[in-house]
Every structure is written in C-alpha cells, then in structure tokens.
Amino acid sequence: MSRVKFKGPYLEKKLIKDMNKQVFKTFSRQSIIIPKFVGKTIEIYNGKTYTALNIVEEMVGYKLGEFSLTRKKFSYKKKK
C-alpha cells in the first residue's frame, strides 16, 4: 500500500502559507500538486537553478519534481 493511501498526500507547510501569492519558490520536489495551485506559477529548485512551472488542471495529483528536470539532455558532438 502506498503512503498516500494511509497518510494522505505530502504537502510542505511553507507551500500552504505561500498559496496566496501568484509566484513563489520552493525546494520541495516531493510535494503533491493540489487543486488550489491551478493557475499559479511555482518556481521549483532542480539543484542548480529554479524552473518556472505554470500549474494547469492536468497536473493535479502529480509531484512537483516530475516537471523540473535535474539533468541536461545529452547529445554527441558532430565531427567535422
């Protein structure tokens, strides 16, 4: 049984306090997106920079970290 079923979704207390703001920053990648976040912009820290994320209805129930990539895409250099 997953944690959400017996304890409820994890949401950092600071996110609840900052909910009145239109744009706010967070380190909490493990927090769940709730319906009250729809229409707001959250800047999520990915270990190096903050990534701006506009919340839409389809994102509700997912975690914030799923939308903020921590690794760059790799590409091979072309030989001349």
C-alpha positions as CSV (number, residue, x, y, z in Angstrom):
1,M,0.0,0.0,0.0
2,S,1.4,3.4,-0.9
3,R,1.9,6.2,1.5
4,V,-0.8,8.4,0.0
5,K,-3.5,5.9,0.8
6,F,-2.9,5.7,4.5
7,K,-1.4,9.1,5.3
8,G,-2.7,11.4,2.7
9,P,-0.7,13.4,0.1
10,Y,2.5,15.1,1.3
11,L,2.5,18.9,1.1
12,E,5.1,21.1,2.7
13,K,3.7,23.6,5.2
14,K,5.5,26.5,3.6
15,L,3.6,25.9,0.3
16,I,0.3,26.3,2.2
17,K,1.4,29.6,3.6
18,D,2.6,30.9,0.2
19,M,-0.6,29.8,-1.6
20,N,-1.9,33.4,-1.6
21,K,1.0,34.6,-3.8
22,Q,0.8,34.3,-7.6
23,V,4.5,33.3,-7.9
24,F,6.5,31.6,-5.2
25,K,9.7,29.5,-4.9
26,T,10.2,26.0,-3.3
27,F,12.8,23.3,-2.8
28,S,10.1,20.7,-2.1
29,R,10.1,18.5,-5.2
30,Q,8.2,15.7,-3.3
31,S,5.1,17.7,-2.6
32,I,1.9,16.8,-4.5
33,I,0.1,19.4,-6.7
34,I,-3.3,20.1,-5.2
35,P,-6.3,21.8,-7.0
36,K,-5.7,25.1,-5.2
37,F,-2.4,25.5,-7.1
38,V,-4.2,25.7,-10.5
39,G,-3.4,29.0,-12.3
40,K,-0.4,29.8,-10.2
41,T,3.3,29.8,-11.1
42,I,5.7,27.8,-8.9
43,E,9.5,28.0,-9.2
44,I,11.0,24.6,-8.4
45,Y,14.7,24.2,-7.5
46,N,16.3,21.5,-9.5
47,G,19.7,21.5,-7.7
48,K,21.2,24.3,-9.8
49,T,18.5,26.8,-10.8
50,Y,14.8,27.5,-10.3
51,T,12.5,26.2,-13.1
52,A,9.2,28.2,-13.5
53,L,6.2,25.9,-13.7
54,N,2.7,27.1,-14.6
55,I,0.1,24.8,-13.0
56,V,-2.8,23.6,-15.1
57,E,-5.6,21.1,-14.2
58,E,-4.0,18.1,-15.8
59,M,-1.1,18.3,-13.3
60,V,-3.2,17.8,-10.2
61,G,-2.1,14.7,-8.3
62,Y,1.4,14.6,-9.7
63,K,4.6,15.6,-7.7
64,L,6.3,18.9,-8.4
65,G,9.6,17.2,-9.2
66,E,8.2,15.4,-12.2
67,F,8.1,18.7,-14.1
68,S,11.5,20.0,-13.1
69,L,14.3,18.0,-14.8
70,T,17.6,17.7,-12.9
71,R,19.8,16.5,-15.8
72,K,20.6,18.1,-19.1
73,K,19.9,16.3,-22.3
74,F,23.0,14.6,-23.7
75,S,24.0,15.0,-27.4
76,Y,27.1,13.8,-29.2
77,K,29.3,16.4,-30.8
78,K,29.4,16.2,-34.6
79,K,32.8,15.6,-36.2
80,K,33.8,17.9,-39.0
